[in-house]
Amino acid sequence: MTFRNEDIARIETVLDYHVGKDRGEKPQEAVLQILMHRKRRFFIITIMNILALVFFGYWFFSGITALPGWIFWVLAAVFALNLASVAWQKRQIDDAIAYVEAGQPPSPSGP
């Protein structure tokens, strides 16, 4: 797989954030292990967001809560935005995993 310069710069930033700037000193397996752990964490966050949305939706649609309807829709919008953000971050992790697996040098892009 080939990566464009813009992709490499973005992926290097993701690697700096999730693995650390000292990732050049770590073996490729350790870097991949860290990234896979982060990917699993995003999966758990997604599950928790969906469960929270179902929980609040059940309360709202069953009439258990006395809160006005607009509060539910605001909460639903916040959870939807959060899910979109988590999906975007997970996609960045996937790109970083592909980059590291492709054997690209994991050198930091710092000074």
C-alpha positions in Angstrom: 0.0 0.0 0.0 1.3 3.4 -0.9 0.7 6.5 1.2 0.6 10.1 0.0 2.6 12.7 1.8 -0.5 14.2 3.4 -1.5 10.8 4.7 2.0 10.1 6.1 1.9 13.5 7.9 -1.5 12.7 9.4 -0.5 9.1 10.3 2.8 10.3 11.9 0.7 12.7 14.1 -1.6 9.9 15.1 1.4 7.7 15.9 2.9 10.5 18.0 -0.3 10.8 20.0 -1.1 7.2 20.6 2.3 5.5 20.7 4.6 8.4 21.7 7.4 10.3 20.1 9.9 7.6 21.2 8.2 5.0 19.0 11.3 4.8 16.8 13.0 3.0 19.7 10.1 0.5 20.1 9.9 -2.7 18.0 7.2 -2.9 15.4 5.3 -5.5 17.3 5.1 -3.2 20.4 3.8 -0.4 18.3 1.2 -2.6 16.7 0.2 -3.9 20.1 -0.4 -0.4 21.4 -2.4 0.5 18.4 -4.6 -2.6 18.6 -5.2 -1.8 22.3 -6.4 1.7 21.3 -8.6 0.2 18.6 -10.3 -2.1 21.1 -10.8 0.8 23.5 -12.6 2.7 20.7 -14.8 -0.3 20.2 -15.7 -0.3 23.9 -16.5 3.4 23.8 -18.8 2.9 20.8 -20.7 0.1 22.7 -21.1 2.3 25.8 -22.4 5.2 23.7 -24.9 3.0 21.9 -26.1 1.5 25.3 -26.5 5.0 26.8 -28.5 6.1 23.8 -30.8 3.0 24.1 -31.1 3.6 27.8 -32.2 7.3 27.4 -34.4 6.4 24.5 -36.2 3.7 26.4 -36.8 6.2 29.3 -38.1 8.8 26.9 -40.3 6.7 24.7 -41.7 4.6 27.6 -42.7 7.7 29.5 -40.6 6.9 32.6 -38.9 10.3 32.5 -40.7 13.7 33.0 -38.1 15.6 31.0 -39.2 17.5 28.0 -38.7 15.9 24.6 -36.1 18.4 23.3 -33.7 17.1 26.0 -33.8 13.6 24.5 -33.1 14.9 21.0 -30.2 17.0 22.3 -28.8 14.0 24.0 -29.3 11.9 20.9 -27.5 14.5 18.8 -24.6 14.6 21.3 -24.3 10.8 21.2 -24.5 10.7 17.4 -21.7 13.3 17.2 -19.7 11.3 19.7 -20.2 8.1 17.7 -19.1 9.9 14.5 -16.0 11.2 16.3 -15.1 7.8 17.6 -15.6 6.2 14.2 -13.3 8.8 12.7 -10.6 8.2 15.3 -10.9 4.4 14.8 -10.4 4.9 11.1 -7.2 6.9 11.8 -6.0 4.1 14.0 -6.7 1.6 11.2 -4.7 3.7 8.8 -1.8 3.9 11.3 -1.9 0.1 11.7 -1.8 -0.4 8.0 1.1 2.1 7.8 3.1 0.3 10.5 2.3 -3.2 9.0 3.5 -2.0 5.6 6.9 -1.6 7.1 7.1 2.1 6.9 9.8 3.6 9.1 8.2 4.5 12.5 10.5 7.5 12.9 9.2 10.5 14.8 8.5 13.6 12.8 9.6 15.9 15.6 12.7 18.2 15.7 
